[in-house]
């Protein structure tokens, strides 16, 4: 395994991605614990945050992450 490569237990899969006006929003699924993570990167403001929504709220959190932050 290459240095820095994720271990099997740390694998994540991107489920969705969108970008608008320098704000990038990504929805990931973590294989290890079957969890979901939404990551938001705001290039203009130079900020980033992540949230871990409940499964039933994942798409709403992806489309409206600031409401869940």
C-alpha positions, 0 to 999 in steps of 0.5 A, spaced: 500 500 500 502 506 498 504 511 503 498 516 504 493 511 501 487 510 505 486 503 508 480 499 507 476 501 513 477 509 511 475 508 504 469 513 502 465 514 496 463 520 492 455 520 491 454 527 489 457 533 487 455 540 485 458 547 485 455 554 484 459 561 485 465 558 488 461 554 493 463 546 492 458 541 495 460 534 496 456 528 499 460 522 501 459 515 503 464 512 508 464 504 507 467 503 514 461 505 518 456 506 513 456 514 515 454 520 510 458 526 510 457 533 506 463 537 505 462 544 503 468 548 501 467 556 499 473 558 495 470 566 495 470 566 503 476 561 504 472 557 509 470 549 509 465 545 514 462 538 514 456 535 517 454 528 518 446 528 516 442 522 518 440 518 512 433 520 511 436 528 511 442 526 506 439 529 500 436 535 503 443 537 507 446 536 500 442 541 497 441 546 503 448 545 507 447 552 510 441 550 513 444 544 517 450 547 519 
